[in-house]
Amino acid sequence: MHLLEQYALSSGLKIGKPFIYEVFFPIESKKYICFHPNSKFDSKNYDYWQLVIDLIFPILQKNGIDIIQIGGQNEKAYANCIHTQGIASINQTAYIIKKSILSLGADSFSAHVASGFGKKIVAIYSTSNINNCKPYWSNPEDVTLLEPDRSNKPSYSGKENPKTINSIKPEIIANSALELLGLEDRVKIKTLFIGEDFSDSISFGFLPNQVVLSSKFTPDIRMDLFFDEKNLADQLSKQKSTITTKKEISYELLSKFKANIAKITYIIEENDNPDFIKFLFENGFSFSCVSKLNPEKLNLKKINYYRFSNINEYLETEKEKEFKTLYAKLNASDIFFKSNYIISSDKNSYLSEQHMLEKEPVKDSKFSSFERVKNSDIFLSEIKNFWIIEKT
């Protein structure tokens, strides 16, 4: 039973057509879809909306259709959208929804307002049963409601880990919107894997063979990929930085530039040095320890670190194991990927360590295009940062 029907049954009232008070809002777009990605519950917030927008934007643009994002002032602004968050009042937002040709977004108030106006709707659900809370006043042919494939009942929880909503593939959402709009073009990809650290925000790791200056971010210097203390000293003399290393760094160097060291991440491998962490601890550095060693080997080392730091263990997820099994059966030449972690070496940018080793810098300055995957263990070791697809 729909919640609205339950309310009507409990109150003895009939369900009528809603009256929605709207206020004019100036809109320059002649034709647009309304995009509302947010809900007050984190479990209902899809982490890959930017991927969806990036997939449909070229097709919408070709057909003269804009994307207007609605929502609150503090909500994330997505690229390739016209932004009204925090500008339009709730009644003006109702006006924006009424004038749209489709409502796209989360399980939130906008879907119900759009239903009251009889608009086409694509909405995604996760922690609730669709039949209990779907847009009530819509014609079935005007609505596409998507939810994860699940064997269990919805969690009905405000928080989930992992978030089930993220298992809905971006191209499914994108093509659902294009189909409802009556457009012939389709997104021709199939998502094979999205890493748990993949997002629409690009981050960088910098090898110490260049000096990185920025007032907007603190560069992470990857001494684990290229160990050079002289260049590290040059970097720290000019810019506050974080450091990632699997070897101990000169105590004299670290002490000299302590004020410009934001944090040190120490990767524990078989040839580790606990005295390095003891030095960092006793001298007040901010640091953390991580390891990709298997639990059996790492457990033997923990006794050397317990007084100074916890060790964050890299544990391969079931999703990663399943993908690697699938990957072994695929033709790598047909598989493509995007990364949200870029390695910078000598002022060139690389999508993975393997690309760097093969001297294949990325040509797309916005890192928006798909590139072919690499068939190597080094490449697969970074898949937490990858969106991997097959072109169809």
MARLUMSE-955372 format. One record per residue (C-alpha): residue number from 0; residue in three letters; z, y, x. Coordinates in Angstrom, 3 decimals. Example, Ala and Ser with C-alpha at 12.3 -4.5 7.8 and 13.67 -1.06 7.14 Angstrom:
# MARLUMSE-955372
+-----+------+----------+----------+----------+
! pos ! code !       c3 !       c2 !       c1 !
+-----+------+----------+----------+----------+
!   0 !  ala !    7.800 !   -4.500 !   12.300 !
!   1 !  ser !    7.140 !   -1.060 !   13.670 !
+-----+------+----------+----------+----------+
//
This chain:
# MARLUMSE-955372
+-----+------+----------+----------+----------+
! pos ! code !       c3 !       c2 !       c1 !
+-----+------+----------+----------+----------+
!   0 !  met !    0.000 !    0.000 !    0.000 !
!   1 !  his !   -0.839 !    3.488 !    1.193 !
!   2 !  leu !    2.141 !    5.711 !    1.914 !
!   3 !  leu !    0.862 !    8.269 !   -0.576 !
!   4 !  glu !    0.799 !    5.610 !   -3.282 !
!   5 !  gln !    4.349 !    4.613 !   -2.352 !
!   6 !  tyr !    5.468 !    8.224 !   -2.665 !
!   7 !  ala !    3.757 !    8.496 !   -6.059 !
!   8 !  leu !    5.362 !    5.256 !   -7.233 !
!   9 !  ser !    8.803 !    6.392 !   -6.108 !
!  10 !  ser !    8.513 !    9.852 !   -7.644 !
!  11 !  gly !    6.647 !    8.921 !  -10.833 !
!  12 !  leu !    3.902 !   11.437 !  -10.054 !
!  13 !  lys !    0.131 !   11.007 !  -10.076 !
!  14 !  ile !   -1.996 !   11.488 !   -6.982 !
!  15 !  gly !   -4.390 !   14.368 !   -7.423 !
!  16 !  lys !   -6.977 !   16.133 !   -5.297 !
!  17 !  pro !   -5.192 !   18.353 !   -2.763 !
!  18 !  phe !   -5.452 !   22.137 !   -2.799 !
!  19 !  ile !   -5.894 !   23.287 !    0.784 !
!  20 !  tyr !   -5.306 !   26.960 !    1.485 !
!  21 !  glu !   -7.801 !   28.193 !    4.033 !
!  22 !  val !   -8.253 !   31.527 !    5.791 !
!  23 !  phe !  -11.496 !   32.783 !    7.337 !
!  24 !  phe !  -11.931 !   32.280 !   11.074 !
!  25 !  pro !  -14.978 !   33.683 !   12.924 !
!  26 !  ile !  -17.175 !   30.844 !   14.168 !
!  27 !  glu !  -20.365 !   31.515 !   16.102 !
!  28 !  ser !  -21.535 !   27.892 !   16.061 !
!  29 !  lys !  -24.067 !   27.087 !   13.371 !
!  30 !  lys !  -23.293 !   23.380 !   13.476 !
!  31 !  tyr !  -20.296 !   21.670 !   15.048 !
!  32 !  ile !  -17.859 !   18.796 !   14.934 !
!  33 !  cys !  -14.117 !   19.435 !   14.796 !
!  34 !  phe !  -12.095 !   17.737 !   17.525 !
!  35 !  his !   -8.312 !   17.262 !   17.275 !
!  36 !  pro !   -7.066 !   14.809 !   19.961 !
!  37 !  asn !   -3.316 !   15.278 !   19.653 !
!  38 !  ser !   -0.417 !   13.807 !   17.720 !
!  39 !  lys !    3.284 !   14.554 !   18.158 !
!  40 !  phe !    3.753 !   10.859 !   19.017 !
!  41 !  asp !    2.681 !    9.902 !   22.544 !
!  42 !  ser !    1.666 !    6.395 !   21.455 !
!  43 !  lys !   -1.026 !    7.957 !   19.240 !
!  44 !  asn !   -2.469 !   10.115 !   22.019 !
!  45 !  tyr !   -5.554 !    8.532 !   23.563 !
!  46 !  asp !   -5.789 !    9.097 !   27.331 !
!  47 !  tyr !   -9.588 !    8.948 !   27.566 !
!  48 !  trp !  -10.752 !   11.646 !   25.165 !
!  49 !  gln !  -12.525 !   13.520 !   27.957 !
!  50 !  leu !  -14.601 !   10.413 !   28.621 !
!  51 !  val !  -15.612 !   10.346 !   24.953 !
!  52 !  ile !  -16.514 !   14.041 !   25.004 !
!  53 !  asp !  -18.518 !   13.628 !   28.211 !
!  54 !  leu !  -20.467 !   10.746 !   26.640 !
!  55 !  ile !  -21.410 !   12.521 !   23.406 !
!  56 !  phe !  -21.799 !   16.086 !   24.681 !
!  57 !  pro !  -25.381 !   15.787 !   26.041 !
!  58 !  ile !  -26.554 !   14.141 !   22.812 !
!  59 !  leu !  -24.818 !   16.691 !   20.594 !
!  60 !  gln !  -26.151 !   19.541 !   22.734 !
!  61 !  lys !  -29.691 !   18.213 !   22.365 !
!  62 !  asn !  -29.228 !   18.300 !   18.591 !
!  63 !  gly !  -27.724 !   21.782 !   18.467 !
!  64 !  ile !  -24.188 !   20.566 !   17.698 !
!  65 !  asp !  -21.107 !   22.102 !   19.296 !
!  66 !  ile !  -17.576 !   20.694 !   19.629 !
!  67 !  ile !  -14.716 !   22.913 !   18.469 !
!  68 !  gln !  -11.270 !   21.779 !   19.563 !
!  69 !  ile !   -8.327 !   22.624 !   17.302 !
!  70 !  gly !   -4.604 !   22.253 !   17.868 !
!  71 !  gly !   -1.508 !   23.962 !   19.238 !
!  72 !  gln !   -1.288 !   26.546 !   21.987 !
!  73 !  asn !    0.137 !   24.173 !   24.604 !
!  74 !  glu !   -2.261 !   21.308 !   23.979 !
!  75 !  lys !   -4.669 !   20.253 !   26.713 !
!  76 !  ala !   -8.049 !   21.981 !   26.643 !
!  77 !  tyr !  -10.942 !   19.542 !   27.076 !
!  78 !  ala !  -14.141 !   20.414 !   28.921 !
!  79 !  asn !  -17.377 !   21.013 !   26.976 !
!  80 !  cys !  -15.461 !   22.220 !   23.916 !
!  81 !  ile !  -15.028 !   25.597 !   22.214 !
!  82 !  his !  -11.276 !   26.193 !   22.173 !
!  83 !  thr !   -9.244 !   27.506 !   19.229 !
!  84 !  gln !   -5.870 !   25.970 !   20.133 !
!  85 !  gly !   -3.114 !   28.512 !   19.605 !
!  86 !  ile !   -5.646 !   31.082 !   18.363 !
!  87 !  ala !   -6.361 !   29.856 !   14.839 !
!  88 !  ser !   -3.478 !   29.609 !   12.353 !
!  89 !  ile !   -3.030 !   26.381 !   10.409 !
!  90 !  asn !   -4.887 !   27.922 !    7.445 !
!  91 !  gln !   -7.686 !   29.125 !    9.711 !
!  92 !  thr !   -7.776 !   25.638 !   11.207 !
!  93 !  ala !   -8.328 !   24.290 !    7.682 !
!  94 !  tyr !  -11.298 !   26.662 !    7.423 !
!  95 !  ile !  -12.689 !   25.360 !   10.741 !
!  96 !  ile !  -12.364 !   21.778 !    9.512 !
!  97 !  lys !  -14.051 !   22.625 !    6.178 !
!  98 !  lys !  -17.085 !   24.137 !    7.901 !
!  99 !  ser !  -17.515 !   21.222 !   10.335 !
! 100 !  ile !  -19.943 !   18.331 !    9.907 !
! 101 !  leu !  -17.484 !   15.738 !   11.224 !
! 102 !  ser !  -13.821 !   15.448 !   12.172 !
! 103 !  leu !  -13.062 !   13.503 !   15.367 !
! 104 !  gly !   -9.645 !   12.754 !   16.729 !
! 105 !  ala !   -6.227 !   11.195 !   16.474 !
! 106 !  asp !   -4.247 !    9.895 !   13.519 !
! 107 !  ser !   -2.911 !   13.345 !   12.600 !
! 108 !  phe !   -2.949 !   16.067 !    9.938 !
! 109 !  ser !   -6.571 !   17.045 !   10.661 !
! 110 !  ala !   -7.859 !   13.679 !    9.425 !
! 111 !  his !   -6.092 !   14.180 !    6.080 !
! 112 !  val !   -7.287 !   17.780 !    5.733 !
! 113 !  ala !  -10.825 !   16.607 !    6.509 !
! 114 !  ser !  -10.439 !   13.895 !    3.877 !
! 115 !  gly !   -9.355 !   16.504 !    1.327 !
! 116 !  phe !  -12.563 !   18.409 !    2.062 !
! 117 !  gly !  -14.693 !   15.244 !    1.858 !
! 118 !  lys !  -15.810 !   15.481 !    5.510 !
! 119 !  lys !  -17.076 !   12.659 !    7.697 !
! 120 !  ile !  -14.241 !   11.326 !    9.863 !
! 121 !  val !  -13.850 !    9.285 !   13.037 !
! 122 !  ala !  -10.162 !    8.701 !   13.806 !
! 123 !  ile !   -8.332 !    6.262 !   16.056 !
! 124 !  tyr !   -5.110 !    4.435 !   15.227 !
! 125 !  ser !   -2.608 !    2.453 !   17.238 !
! 126 !  thr !    0.984 !    2.077 !   16.098 !
! 127 !  ser !    0.460 !    2.122 !   12.324 !
! 128 !  asn !   -1.395 !   -0.062 !    9.879 !
! 129 !  ile !   -4.590 !    1.774 !    8.940 !
! 130 !  asn !   -4.326 !    0.787 !    5.281 !
! 131 !  asn !   -0.928 !    2.480 !    5.056 !
! 132 !  cys !   -1.959 !    5.872 !    6.386 !
! 133 !  lys !   -5.752 !    6.237 !    6.373 !
! 134 !  pro !   -7.440 !    9.398 !    5.025 !
! 135 !  tyr !   -6.939 !    8.960 !    1.294 !
! 136 !  trp !   -9.592 !   11.049 !   -0.461 !
! 137 !  ser !  -12.668 !    9.995 !    1.526 !
! 138 !  asn !  -15.620 !    7.876 !    0.523 !
! 139 !  pro !  -15.538 !    4.670 !    2.618 !
! 140 !  glu !  -19.050 !    5.286 !    3.956 !
! 141 !  asp !  -17.961 !    8.649 !    5.402 !
! 142 !  val !  -15.134 !    7.253 !    7.485 !
! 143 !  thr !  -14.874 !    5.164 !   10.658 !
! 144 !  leu !  -11.327 !    4.258 !   11.612 !
! 145 !  leu !  -10.806 !    2.449 !   14.904 !
! 146 !  glu !   -7.830 !    0.506 !   16.196 !
! 147 !  pro !   -7.135 !   -1.832 !   19.135 !
! 148 !  asp !   -7.866 !   -5.534 !   18.972 !
! 149 !  arg !   -4.409 !   -7.016 !   18.664 !
! 150 !  ser !   -2.859 !  -10.326 !   17.795 !
! 151 !  asn !    0.469 !   -8.779 !   16.826 !
! 152 !  lys !    1.444 !   -6.231 !   14.219 !
! 153 !  pro !    1.432 !   -2.515 !   15.119 !
! 154 !  ser !    4.532 !   -1.434 !   17.012 !
! 155 !  tyr !    5.337 !    1.580 !   14.773 !
! 156 !  ser !    6.804 !    3.147 !   17.906 !
! 157 !  gly !    6.507 !    6.712 !   19.148 !
! 158 !  lys !    6.147 !    5.441 !   22.711 !
! 159 !  glu !    4.381 !    2.394 !   24.116 !
! 160 !  asn !    3.921 !    1.028 !   27.631 !
! 161 !  pro !    1.159 !    0.129 !   28.001 !
! 162 !  lys !   -0.356 !    2.211 !   25.210 !
! 163 !  thr !   -2.359 !   -0.065 !   22.924 !
! 164 !  ile !   -4.566 !    2.839 !   21.831 !
! 165 !  asn !   -6.055 !    2.992 !   25.337 !
! 166 !  ser !   -7.690 !   -0.403 !   24.845 !
! 167 !  ile !  -10.222 !    1.209 !   22.483 !
! 168 !  lys !  -13.345 !    1.722 !   24.568 !
! 169 !  pro !  -14.687 !    5.281 !   24.918 !
! 170 !  glu !  -18.254 !    4.294 !   24.031 !
! 171 !  ile !  -17.077 !    2.710 !   20.751 !
! 172 !  ile !  -15.561 !    6.031 !   19.671 !
! 173 !  ala !  -18.580 !    7.970 !   20.909 !
! 174 !  asn !  -21.142 !    5.788 !   19.132 !
! 175 !  ser !  -19.090 !    5.774 !   15.922 !
! 176 !  ala !  -19.342 !    9.572 !   15.835 !
! 177 !  leu !  -23.071 !    9.581 !   16.619 !
! 178 !  glu !  -23.739 !    6.991 !   13.910 !
! 179 !  leu !  -21.816 !    8.911 !   11.238 !
! 180 !  leu !  -23.708 !   12.051 !   12.189 !
! 181 !  gly !  -26.960 !   10.201 !   11.557 !
! 182 !  leu !  -28.230 !   10.705 !   15.103 !
! 183 !  glu !  -30.571 !    8.137 !   16.625 !
! 184 !  asp !  -29.322 !    8.383 !   20.210 !
! 185 !  arg !  -26.540 !    6.082 !   21.365 !
! 186 !  val !  -24.333 !    5.845 !   24.429 !
! 187 !  lys !  -25.752 !    2.906 !   26.370 !
! 188 !  ile !  -22.835 !    1.633 !   28.394 !
! 189 !  lys !  -20.251 !   -1.129 !   28.075 !
! 190 !  thr !  -16.785 !   -0.538 !   29.508 !
! 191 !  leu !  -15.650 !   -3.470 !   31.632 !
! 192 !  phe !  -12.452 !   -2.015 !   33.032 !
! 193 !  ile !  -10.370 !    1.169 !   33.102 !
! 194 !  gly !   -7.669 !    1.288 !   35.789 !
! 195 !  glu !   -4.138 !    2.229 !   34.823 !
! 196 !  asp !   -4.241 !    5.275 !   37.134 !
! 197 !  phe !   -7.668 !    6.452 !   35.982 !
! 198 !  ser !   -7.709 !    9.765 !   34.132 !
! 199 !  asp !   -9.990 !   12.750 !   33.666 !
! 200 !  ser !   -8.080 !   14.679 !   36.347 !
! 201 !  ile !   -9.573 !   14.411 !   39.831 !
! 202 !  ser !   -7.179 !   14.108 !   42.781 !
! 203 !  phe !   -7.934 !   14.027 !   46.495 !
! 204 !  gly !   -6.766 !   12.374 !   49.681 !
! 205 !  phe !   -7.700 !   14.134 !   52.942 !
! 206 !  leu !   -8.165 !   12.462 !   56.301 !
! 207 !  pro !   -6.668 !   14.433 !   59.222 !
! 208 !  asn !  -10.071 !   15.211 !   60.768 !
! 209 !  gln !  -10.268 !   18.575 !   59.016 !
! 210 !  val !   -7.898 !   21.394 !   58.069 !
! 211 !  val !   -7.371 !   21.760 !   54.316 !
! 212 !  leu !   -6.224 !   25.136 !   53.006 !
! 213 !  ser !   -5.368 !   25.667 !   49.350 !
! 214 !  ser !   -3.150 !   27.914 !   47.259 !
! 215 !  lys !   -3.695 !   25.732 !   44.180 !
! 216 !  phe !   -2.534 !   22.284 !   45.346 !
! 217 !  thr !   -0.642 !   20.525 !   48.112 !
! 218 !  pro !   -3.098 !   18.341 !   50.056 !
! 219 !  asp !   -2.200 !   14.706 !   50.721 !
! 220 !  ile !   -3.026 !   13.827 !   54.333 !
! 221 !  arg !   -4.085 !   10.163 !   54.598 !
! 222 !  met !   -2.758 !    9.119 !   57.999 !
! 223 !  asp !   -3.004 !    5.521 !   56.777 !
! 224 !  leu !   -6.791 !    5.791 !   56.843 !
! 225 !  phe !   -7.155 !    7.835 !   60.036 !
! 226 !  phe !   -4.149 !    8.255 !   62.324 !
! 227 !  asp !   -4.332 !   11.416 !   64.421 !
! 228 !  glu !   -1.112 !   13.258 !   65.222 !
! 229 !  lys !   -2.839 !   16.201 !   66.943 !
! 230 !  asn !   -4.931 !   16.971 !   63.864 !
! 231 !  leu !   -1.905 !   16.429 !   61.647 !
! 232 !  ala !   -0.053 !   19.057 !   63.644 !
! 233 !  asp !   -2.981 !   21.475 !   63.154 !
! 234 !  gln !   -2.846 !   20.834 !   59.416 !
! 235 !  leu !    0.924 !   21.293 !   59.118 !
! 236 !  ser !    0.838 !   24.472 !   61.198 !
! 237 !  lys !   -1.366 !   26.083 !   58.536 !
! 238 !  gln !   -0.609 !   24.439 !   55.176 !
! 239 !  lys !    2.250 !   22.698 !   53.424 !
! 240 !  ser !    1.133 !   19.096 !   52.836 !
! 241 !  thr !    2.200 !   15.627 !   51.824 !
! 242 !  ile !    1.602 !   12.715 !   54.195 !
! 243 !  thr !    0.718 !    9.093 !   53.504 !
! 244 !  thr !    1.164 !    6.768 !   56.486 !
! 245 !  lys !    1.699 !    3.138 !   57.442 !
! 246 !  lys !    2.743 !    3.958 !   61.031 !
! 247 !  glu !    5.659 !    5.970 !   62.274 !
! 248 !  ile !    4.815 !    9.550 !   63.157 !
! 249 !  ser !    6.258 !   11.391 !   66.143 !
! 250 !  tyr !    9.789 !   12.474 !   65.292 !
! 251 !  glu !    9.304 !   15.615 !   67.372 !
! 252 !  leu !    6.178 !   16.557 !   65.409 !
! 253 !  leu !    7.870 !   15.961 !   62.047 !
! 254 !  ser !   10.950 !   17.945 !   63.049 !
! 255 !  lys !    8.840 !   20.862 !   64.260 !
! 256 !  phe !    6.871 !   21.143 !   61.005 !
! 257 !  lys !    9.576 !   19.968 !   58.586 !
! 258 !  ala !    9.295 !   23.135 !   56.469 !
! 259 !  asn !    5.628 !   22.357 !   55.778 !
! 260 !  ile !    6.109 !   18.690 !   54.863 !
! 261 !  ala !    6.426 !   18.360 !   51.079 !
! 262 !  lys !    6.831 !   14.574 !   51.083 !
! 263 !  ile !    6.071 !   11.482 !   53.165 !
! 264 !  thr !    4.906 !    8.234 !   51.569 !
! 265 !  tyr !    5.444 !    5.241 !   53.854 !
! 266 !  ile !    3.367 !    2.116 !   53.208 !
! 267 !  ile !    5.326 !   -0.987 !   54.221 !
! 268 !  glu !    3.117 !   -3.671 !   55.729 !
! 269 !  glu !    3.899 !   -6.721 !   57.839 !
! 270 !  asn !    4.220 !   -4.591 !   60.997 !
! 271 !  asp !    6.687 !   -2.098 !   59.511 !
! 272 !  asn !    9.317 !    0.036 !   61.210 !
! 273 !  pro !   12.551 !    0.558 !   59.214 !
! 274 !  asp !   13.833 !    2.959 !   61.899 !
! 275 !  phe !   11.167 !    5.444 !   60.744 !
! 276 !  ile !   12.665 !    5.529 !   57.251 !
! 277 !  lys !   16.165 !    5.775 !   58.742 !
! 278 !  phe !   15.023 !    8.876 !   60.659 !
! 279 !  leu !   13.535 !   10.466 !   57.529 !
! 280 !  phe !   16.687 !    9.725 !   55.538 !
! 281 !  glu !   19.103 !   11.048 !   58.156 !
! 282 !  asn !   17.095 !   14.225 !   58.685 !
! 283 !  gly !   16.684 !   15.155 !   55.050 !
! 284 !  phe !   12.956 !   14.596 !   54.540 !
! 285 !  ser !   11.602 !   13.917 !   51.074 !
! 286 !  phe !   10.031 !   10.449 !   51.199 !
! 287 !  ser !    9.241 !    7.268 !   49.284 !
! 288 !  cys !    8.352 !    3.693 !   50.236 !
! 289 !  val !    5.541 !    1.649 !   48.714 !
! 290 !  ser !    4.152 !   -1.788 !   49.490 !
! 291 !  lys !    1.313 !   -4.113 !   48.579 !
! 292 !  leu !    2.950 !   -7.103 !   50.267 !
! 293 !  asn !    3.468 !  -10.127 !   48.063 !
! 294 !  pro !    7.016 !  -10.341 !   46.640 !
! 295 !  glu !    7.983 !  -13.248 !   48.880 !
! 296 !  lys !    7.223 !  -11.327 !   52.083 !
! 297 !  leu !    8.567 !   -8.035 !   50.777 !
! 298 !  asn !   11.900 !   -9.549 !   49.740 !
! 299 !  leu !   12.569 !  -10.444 !   53.375 !
! 300 !  lys !   12.147 !   -6.808 !   54.351 !
! 301 !  lys !   14.198 !   -5.138 !   51.612 !
! 302 !  ile !   17.469 !   -5.701 !   53.483 !
! 303 !  asn !   16.224 !   -3.206 !   56.096 !
! 304 !  tyr !   15.607 !   -0.441 !   53.563 !
! 305 !  tyr !   18.188 !   -0.739 !   50.804 !
! 306 !  arg !   20.498 !    1.914 !   52.294 !
! 307 !  phe !   17.727 !    4.490 !   52.493 !
! 308 !  ser !   15.189 !    3.963 !   49.717 !
! 309 !  asn !   13.878 !    1.833 !   46.888 !
! 310 !  ile !   10.486 !    0.245 !   47.468 !
! 311 !  asn !    7.809 !    0.808 !   44.847 !
! 312 !  glu !    5.887 !   -2.424 !   44.672 !
! 313 !  tyr !    2.196 !   -2.578 !   43.910 !
! 314 !  leu !    1.923 !   -5.393 !   41.379 !
! 315 !  glu !   -1.468 !   -6.547 !   40.242 !
! 316 !  thr !   -1.624 !   -6.358 !   36.452 !
! 317 !  glu !   -2.979 !   -9.112 !   34.225 !
! 318 !  lys !   -5.831 !   -6.784 !   33.278 !
! 319 !  glu !   -6.768 !   -6.393 !   36.943 !
! 320 !  lys !   -6.620 !  -10.140 !   37.530 !
! 321 !  glu !   -8.846 !  -10.780 !   34.498 !
! 322 !  phe !  -11.365 !   -8.182 !   35.641 !
! 323 !  lys !  -11.534 !   -9.535 !   39.191 !
! 324 !  thr !  -12.285 !  -12.982 !   37.778 !
! 325 !  leu !  -15.044 !  -11.451 !   35.644 !
! 326 !  tyr !  -16.292 !   -9.329 !   38.542 !
! 327 !  ala !  -16.924 !  -12.408 !   40.675 !
! 328 !  lys !  -19.404 !  -13.617 !   38.050 !
! 329 !  leu !  -21.268 !  -10.322 !   37.663 !
! 330 !  asn !  -24.270 !   -8.984 !   39.525 !
! 331 !  ala !  -22.804 !   -5.976 !   41.342 !
! 332 !  ser !  -26.173 !   -4.171 !   41.273 !
! 333 !  asp !  -25.874 !   -3.839 !   37.483 !
! 334 !  ile !  -22.317 !   -2.471 !   37.499 !
! 335 !  phe !  -21.367 !    1.197 !   37.907 !
! 336 !  phe !  -18.154 !    3.157 !   38.188 !
! 337 !  lys !  -16.423 !    6.520 !   38.284 !
! 338 !  ser !  -13.310 !    7.303 !   40.293 !
! 339 !  asn !  -10.656 !    9.926 !   39.702 !
! 340 !  tyr !   -9.479 !    9.729 !   43.317 !
! 341 !  ile !  -11.756 !   11.231 !   45.960 !
! 342 !  ile !  -11.362 !   10.650 !   49.690 !
! 343 !  ser !  -12.325 !   13.639 !   51.838 !
! 344 !  ser !  -13.258 !   13.007 !   55.466 !
! 345 !  asp !  -14.697 !   15.627 !   57.821 !
! 346 !  lys !  -15.519 !   17.799 !   54.771 !
! 347 !  asn !  -17.489 !   15.038 !   53.034 !
! 348 !  ser !  -16.332 !   13.456 !   49.767 !
! 349 !  tyr !  -16.294 !    9.710 !   49.090 !
! 350 !  leu !  -15.640 !    7.780 !   45.879 !
! 351 !  ser !  -13.794 !    4.973 !   47.674 !
! 352 !  glu !  -12.689 !    3.829 !   51.095 !
! 353 !  gln !  -15.607 !    1.405 !   51.164 !
! 354 !  his !  -18.070 !    4.250 !   50.526 !
! 355 !  met !  -16.459 !    6.139 !   53.401 !
! 356 !  leu !  -16.771 !    3.147 !   55.743 !
! 357 !  glu !  -20.453 !    2.849 !   54.820 !
! 358 !  lys !  -20.941 !    6.621 !   55.264 !
! 359 !  glu !  -22.128 !    7.188 !   51.703 !
! 360 !  pro !  -20.790 !   10.580 !   50.568 !
! 361 !  val !  -20.938 !   11.465 !   46.902 !
! 362 !  lys !  -23.823 !   13.758 !   45.951 !
! 363 !  asp !  -22.454 !   14.913 !   42.590 !
! 364 !  ser !  -20.127 !   17.860 !   43.285 !
! 365 !  lys !  -18.512 !   17.459 !   39.853 !
! 366 !  phe !  -18.022 !   13.684 !   40.339 !
! 367 !  ser !  -19.396 !   13.179 !   36.821 !
! 368 !  ser !  -22.154 !   10.630 !   37.430 !
! 369 !  phe !  -21.773 !    6.857 !   37.573 !
! 370 !  glu !  -22.368 !    5.205 !   40.961 !
! 371 !  arg !  -22.959 !    1.565 !   41.822 !
! 372 !  val !  -19.876 !   -0.489 !   42.653 !
! 373 !  lys !  -19.333 !   -2.095 !   46.037 !
! 374 !  asn !  -18.916 !   -5.831 !   46.404 !
! 375 !  ser !  -15.923 !   -5.899 !   48.737 !
! 376 !  asp !  -12.189 !   -6.531 !   48.725 !
! 377 !  ile !  -11.546 !   -3.000 !   50.018 !
! 378 !  phe !  -13.377 !   -1.561 !   47.026 !
! 379 !  leu !  -11.502 !   -3.782 !   44.581 !
! 380 !  ser !   -8.174 !   -2.804 !   46.114 !
! 381 !  glu !   -8.657 !    0.671 !   44.609 !
! 382 !  ile !   -9.576 !   -0.307 !   41.045 !
! 383 !  lys !   -6.472 !    1.309 !   39.572 !
! 384 !  asn !   -8.435 !    4.570 !   39.976 !
! 385 !  phe !  -11.757 !    3.322 !   38.547 !
! 386 !  trp !  -13.648 !    3.312 !   35.251 !
! 387 !  ile !  -16.118 !    0.440 !   35.608 !
! 388 !  ile !  -19.050 !    0.022 !   33.225 !
! 389 !  glu !  -22.223 !   -1.950 !   32.668 !
! 390 !  lys !  -25.319 !   -0.048 !   31.605 !
! 391 !  thr !  -26.927 !   -1.586 !   28.515 !
+-----+------+----------+----------+----------+
//
